[in-house]
Amino acid sequence: MIAIPVVSKKIKSNISICFGRCNYFAVVDDNGQITFLENKCKNSPAEAGIIAVKLLLENNIKIIISSNIGSTTKSYLKNSSITVYDAGNLETADKALSFLKLNKLVKMI
């Protein structure tokens, strides 16, 4: 399963510039079905990124596509089962998914 931090509940939504404080995660299952998971930790006073990773792990996420993940969260992710790809300058979740399918994303973690 794949997760992308997004601004709104639309697959053409902009990718959030802040992983741990995004509004939602677009979640794509192995059949290509898309759902949206609310990021309930976005207003956490500290470690929002790490809490978000724990939420994604609980939801069996194996891949994250994001353009910006903080250094503490990156360190935490290195010890998890999640692979992270850099969305780079891609603006929307649908574009990021297309690039992933074409193997055009750079592995971040």
Secondary structure as a PSIPRED ss2 file (coil, helix, strand):
# PSIPRED VFORMAT (PSIPRED V4.0)

   1 M C   1.000  0.000  0.000
   2 I E   0.000  0.000  1.000
   3 A E   0.000  0.000  1.000
   4 I E   0.000  0.000  1.000
   5 P E   0.000  0.000  1.000
   6 V E   0.000  0.000  1.000
   7 V C   1.000  0.000  0.000
   8 S C   1.000  0.000  0.000
   9 K C   1.000  0.000  0.000
  10 K C   1.000  0.000  0.000
  11 I C   1.000  0.000  0.000
  12 K C   1.000  0.000  0.000
  13 S C   1.000  0.000  0.000
  14 N E   0.000  0.000  1.000
  15 I E   0.000  0.000  1.000
  16 S C   1.000  0.000  0.000
  17 I C   1.000  0.000  0.000
  18 C C   1.000  0.000  0.000
  19 F H   0.000  1.000  0.000
  20 G H   0.000  1.000  0.000
  21 R H   0.000  1.000  0.000
  22 C C   1.000  0.000  0.000
  23 N C   1.000  0.000  0.000
  24 Y E   0.000  0.000  1.000
  25 F E   0.000  0.000  1.000
  26 A E   0.000  0.000  1.000
  27 V E   0.000  0.000  1.000
  28 V E   0.000  0.000  1.000
  29 D C   1.000  0.000  0.000
  30 D C   1.000  0.000  0.000
  31 N C   1.000  0.000  0.000
  32 G C   1.000  0.000  0.000
  33 Q C   1.000  0.000  0.000
  34 I E   0.000  0.000  1.000
  35 T E   0.000  0.000  1.000
  36 F E   0.000  0.000  1.000
  37 L E   0.000  0.000  1.000
  38 E E   0.000  0.000  1.000
  39 N C   1.000  0.000  0.000
  40 K C   1.000  0.000  0.000
  41 C C   1.000  0.000  0.000
  42 K C   1.000  0.000  0.000
  43 N C   1.000  0.000  0.000
  44 S C   1.000  0.000  0.000
  45 P C   1.000  0.000  0.000
  46 A C   1.000  0.000  0.000
  47 E C   1.000  0.000  0.000
  48 A H   0.000  1.000  0.000
  49 G H   0.000  1.000  0.000
  50 I H   0.000  1.000  0.000
  51 I H   0.000  1.000  0.000
  52 A H   0.000  1.000  0.000
  53 V H   0.000  1.000  0.000
  54 K H   0.000  1.000  0.000
  55 L H   0.000  1.000  0.000
  56 L H   0.000  1.000  0.000
  57 L H   0.000  1.000  0.000
  58 E H   0.000  1.000  0.000
  59 N C   1.000  0.000  0.000
  60 N C   1.000  0.000  0.000
  61 I C   1.000  0.000  0.000
  62 K C   1.000  0.000  0.000
  63 I E   0.000  0.000  1.000
  64 I E   0.000  0.000  1.000
  65 I E   0.000  0.000  1.000
  66 S E   0.000  0.000  1.000
  67 S C   1.000  0.000  0.000
  68 N C   1.000  0.000  0.000
  69 I C   1.000  0.000  0.000
  70 G C   1.000  0.000  0.000
  71 S H   0.000  1.000  0.000
  72 T H   0.000  1.000  0.000
  73 T H   0.000  1.000  0.000
  74 K H   0.000  1.000  0.000
  75 S H   0.000  1.000  0.000
  76 Y H   0.000  1.000  0.000
  77 L H   0.000  1.000  0.000
  78 K H   0.000  1.000  0.000
  79 N C   1.000  0.000  0.000
  80 S C   1.000  0.000  0.000
  81 S C   1.000  0.000  0.000
  82 I C   1.000  0.000  0.000
  83 T E   0.000  0.000  1.000
  84 V E   0.000  0.000  1.000
  85 Y E   0.000  0.000  1.000
  86 D E   0.000  0.000  1.000
  87 A C   1.000  0.000  0.000
  88 G C   1.000  0.000  0.000
  89 N C   1.000  0.000  0.000
  90 L C   1.000  0.000  0.000
  91 E C   1.000  0.000  0.000
  92 T E   0.000  0.000  1.000
  93 A H   0.000  1.000  0.000
  94 D H   0.000  1.000  0.000
  95 K H   0.000  1.000  0.000
  96 A H   0.000  1.000  0.000
  97 L H   0.000  1.000  0.000
  98 S H   0.000  1.000  0.000
  99 F H   0.000  1.000  0.000
 100 L H   0.000  1.000  0.000
 101 K H   0.000  1.000  0.000
 102 L C   1.000  0.000  0.000
 103 N C   1.000  0.000  0.000
 104 K C   1.000  0.000  0.000
 105 L C   1.000  0.000  0.000
 106 V E   0.000  0.000  1.000
 107 K E   0.000  0.000  1.000
 108 M C   1.000  0.000  0.000
 109 I C   1.000  0.000  0.000
